[in-house]
Amino acid sequence: MTPQEIQSRVLFKDRLILVINKPAGLPVHAGPGGGPNLEDSFRHLCFEHPRPPALAHRLDRDTSGCLILGRHHKGLRRMGKLFQQGKVGKVYWAVCTAAPEQDSGTVSLPLRKMTPTGGWRMVVDPKEGQESITDYRVMGRSRDGLAWIECYPRTGRTHQIRVHMAAIGAPLLGDPLYGQADRRAMHLHSRSVTIPLYAEKPPITVDAPPPSHMVQALRACGWQD
């Protein structure tokens, strides 16, 4: 991205951290094969600092929304501690191809990475999986069966929301791995983060507007922008 494009995605900035609105379809860092990635543009986010910021956590390639960056080592250390202690509040919006049986609840299903021939995926494994907990509530439904679901992950496992929603009968729209392949992009958005960054100040809450590819489905489910 150009300096103007990446800087236009800054949602919050202070002396320790940045929060940016990550676009869907772009990985946060280069994979084994290289290719375009979000980190390539961090050099345009130095502002008054001599070095570019670095990732405080990660989002999947096809997930959009709030992504936290540490502006230097102090910010990264503080964010690492907050994530480790589970003190960062995270809200995700998902549009799913069906609604779960219950309008709200908690999914507690341990997850394990499985690497079969042809690619890896996360699977539910009560014996060897890591603890994975997601609270959720249904925010609205469309006439053609879609469901707008707000998710609050208590843990941060890879693909956690995608696997948990599929496990309760509500796979994400456009998820080719845990749902059904669709011409549309995956509908998962990191809607907001709440960060208790400073002990002497109220927590910082940052919201990210949903991406354009999710707007039509969200409106069909009752969202009003």
C-alpha positions as MATLAB code, in Angstrom:
seq = 'MTPQEIQSRVLFKDRLILVINKPAGLPVHAGPGGGPNLEDSFRHLCFEHPRPPALAHRLDRDTSGCLILGRHHKGLRRMGKLFQQGKVGKVYWAVCTAAPEQDSGTVSLPLRKMTPTGGWRMVVDPKEGQESITDYRVMGRSRDGLAWIECYPRTGRTHQIRVHMAAIGAPLLGDPLYGQADRRAMHLHSRSVTIPLYAEKPPITVDAPPPSHMVQALRACGWQD';
ca = [
       0.000    0.000    0.000;
       1.032    3.584   -0.557;
       1.824    5.753    2.474;
      -1.554    7.455    2.104;
      -3.445    4.151    1.878;
      -1.938    2.583    4.999;
      -2.052    5.837    6.984;
      -5.745    6.227    6.154;
      -6.306    2.925    7.969;
      -4.966    4.171   11.307;
      -7.829    4.071   13.819;
      -5.859    5.002   16.940;
      -2.351    6.260   17.685;
      -0.501    7.201   20.865;
       3.093    7.001   22.057;
       3.001    3.205   22.622;
       0.632    1.602   20.117;
      -1.222    1.939   16.843;
      -4.507    0.283   15.906;
      -5.129   -0.082   12.190;
      -8.043   -1.372   10.138;
      -6.596   -4.422    8.377;
      -8.015   -5.148    4.917;
      -9.371   -8.617    4.182;
      -7.395  -10.803    1.796;
      -3.933   -9.571    2.782;
      -1.701  -11.600    5.153;
      -0.122   -9.698    8.014;
       3.335  -11.073    7.217;
       5.053  -12.931    4.408;
       4.613  -16.688    4.263;
       7.202  -19.233    3.107;
       6.519  -18.279   -0.501;
       6.765  -14.552    0.084;
       4.295  -12.271   -1.649;
       2.475   -9.061   -0.672;
       1.786   -8.595    3.032;
       0.766   -5.908    5.485;
       4.149   -5.677    7.227;
       5.647   -4.327    3.991;
       3.707   -1.105    4.608;
       4.668   -0.612    8.267;
       7.590    1.583    7.202;
       4.976    4.221    6.352;
       3.683    4.207    9.947;
       6.765    5.497   11.749;
       5.417    9.036   12.183;
       7.723   10.633   14.817;
       9.460    7.344   15.720;
      12.720    6.274   14.041;
      11.602    2.660   13.485;
       8.397    1.146   12.082;
       5.890   -0.511   14.432;
       5.576   -4.279   14.809;
       2.718   -6.731   15.235;
       1.357   -7.129   18.767;
      -0.904   -9.983   17.591;
      -2.166  -11.408   14.305;
      -5.311  -11.750   12.220;
      -5.944  -14.337    9.499;
      -5.397  -13.331    5.886;
      -9.139  -13.138    5.203;
     -10.102  -11.430    8.477;
     -10.476   -7.653    8.466;
     -10.570   -5.059   11.220;
      -8.746   -3.969   14.354;
      -5.082   -4.947   14.411;
      -2.813   -3.695   17.210;
       0.803   -2.706   16.575;
       3.467   -1.831   19.115;
       5.340    1.349   18.205;
       8.514    0.251   20.008;
       9.752   -2.382   22.485;
       7.945   -0.889   25.479;
       4.608   -0.925   23.682;
       5.139   -4.470   22.419;
       6.110   -5.745   25.882;
       3.082   -4.146   27.481;
       0.718   -5.512   24.832;
       2.300   -8.964   25.076;
       1.633   -9.014   28.800;
      -1.978   -7.866   28.363;
      -2.659  -10.544   25.750;
      -0.998  -13.199   27.909;
      -3.188  -12.207   30.862;
      -6.322  -12.195   28.721;
      -7.026   -8.541   29.449;
      -7.531   -7.333   25.871;
     -11.233   -7.303   25.022;
     -12.017   -8.454   21.481;
     -15.294   -8.298   19.589;
     -15.707   -9.939   16.189;
     -18.589   -9.752   13.740;
     -19.320  -12.840   11.681;
     -21.949  -13.453    9.037;
     -22.816  -17.142    9.063;
     -24.749  -19.325    6.648;
     -27.095  -20.469    9.434;
     -27.968  -19.513   12.993;
     -27.064  -21.732   15.966;
     -29.845  -23.329   17.997;
     -29.298  -20.919   20.893;
     -29.338  -17.142   20.369;
     -26.438  -16.744   22.794;
     -24.034  -18.999   24.607;
     -20.479  -20.154   25.111;
     -18.522  -22.574   22.938;
     -15.803  -24.367   24.889;
     -14.090  -26.809   22.553;
     -10.313  -27.504   22.730;
      -8.521  -27.062   19.407;
      -5.506  -28.783   17.905;
      -3.613  -28.146   14.676;
      -3.777  -31.060   12.248;
      -1.448  -31.229    9.251;
      -2.661  -33.810    6.744;
      -1.380  -34.084    3.193;
      -2.450  -31.043    1.236;
      -2.590  -28.459    4.020;
      -3.277  -27.877    7.695;
      -6.419  -27.038    9.636;
      -7.614  -26.755   13.228;
      -9.755  -29.540   14.665;
     -11.696  -30.076   17.867;
      -9.747  -32.447   20.112;
     -11.011  -32.846   23.712;
      -7.943  -34.878   24.714;
      -4.965  -33.123   23.101;
      -6.374  -29.746   22.076;
      -5.653  -26.418   23.778;
      -8.408  -24.742   25.769;
     -10.489  -22.549   23.449;
     -13.515  -20.523   24.578;
     -15.789  -18.225   22.569;
     -18.881  -16.397   23.842;
     -21.401  -15.354   21.194;
     -24.808  -13.823   20.578;
     -26.985  -13.650   17.475;
     -27.515  -10.005   16.506;
     -29.850  -10.530   13.549;
     -31.034  -12.808   10.750;
     -31.786  -12.391    7.066;
     -34.768  -13.746    5.162;
     -32.544  -16.190    3.286;
     -31.098  -17.803    6.415;
     -27.940  -15.799    7.131;
     -27.093  -14.883   10.712;
     -25.114  -11.912   12.017;
     -23.248  -13.137   15.100;
     -21.139  -11.138   17.535;
     -18.291  -13.217   19.000;
     -16.194  -12.583   22.087;
     -13.197  -14.920   22.132;
     -11.748  -15.447   25.610;
      -8.759  -17.302   24.158;
      -6.803  -16.610   20.978;
      -6.331  -19.881   19.122;
      -5.741  -19.912   15.386;
      -9.051  -20.070   13.438;
     -10.901  -20.260   16.777;
     -14.083  -18.414   15.779;
     -14.247  -20.158   12.411;
     -14.037  -23.628   13.959;
     -16.318  -22.854   16.913;
     -19.080  -21.381   14.766;
     -18.921  -24.325   12.366;
     -19.096  -26.703   15.337;
     -22.434  -25.247   16.480;
     -23.944  -25.362   12.998;
     -23.178  -21.772   11.939;
     -20.206  -21.849    9.529;
     -18.963  -18.501    8.292;
     -20.135  -17.212    4.945;
     -17.306  -17.539    2.430;
     -15.117  -19.787    4.623;
     -13.642  -22.395    2.252;
     -11.963  -24.414    5.001;
     -14.631  -24.895    7.674;
     -17.722  -23.939    5.688;
     -18.663  -23.995    2.035;
     -16.629  -22.405   -0.725;
     -18.339  -19.259   -1.989;
     -17.551  -16.610   -4.579;
     -17.708  -14.046   -1.779;
     -14.837  -13.345    0.620;
     -14.973  -14.717    4.149;
     -17.251  -12.666    6.415;
     -15.257  -12.213    9.626;
     -14.351   -8.809   11.008;
     -12.465   -7.710   14.123;
     -15.043   -5.106   15.094;
     -13.410   -3.663   18.224;
     -10.641   -3.999   20.781;
     -10.573   -2.717   24.356;
      -7.077   -2.208   25.739;
      -6.319   -1.391   29.413;
      -2.994    0.091   28.376;
      -2.481    2.560   31.234;
      -3.279    1.785   34.878;
      -4.103    5.431   35.622;
      -6.446    5.892   32.611;
      -9.669    4.272   31.344;
      -9.247    1.428   28.822;
      -8.858    2.399   25.189;
     -11.684    1.151   22.962;
     -11.280    1.245   19.190;
     -13.919    0.313   16.590;
     -13.360   -0.599   12.942;
     -16.125   -0.111   10.360;
     -17.036   -3.330    8.545;
     -15.452   -3.877    5.129;
     -17.416   -3.257    1.966;
     -17.785   -6.957    1.131;
     -19.697   -7.557    4.404;
     -22.042   -4.568    4.268;
     -24.774   -6.121    2.096;
     -25.061   -9.267    4.241;
     -24.981   -7.283    7.492;
     -27.745   -4.990    6.277;
     -29.815   -8.012    5.271;
     -29.432   -9.244    8.860;
     -30.647   -5.954   10.330;
     -27.477   -3.901   10.772;
     -27.976   -0.188   10.229;
     -24.918    1.932    9.475;
];
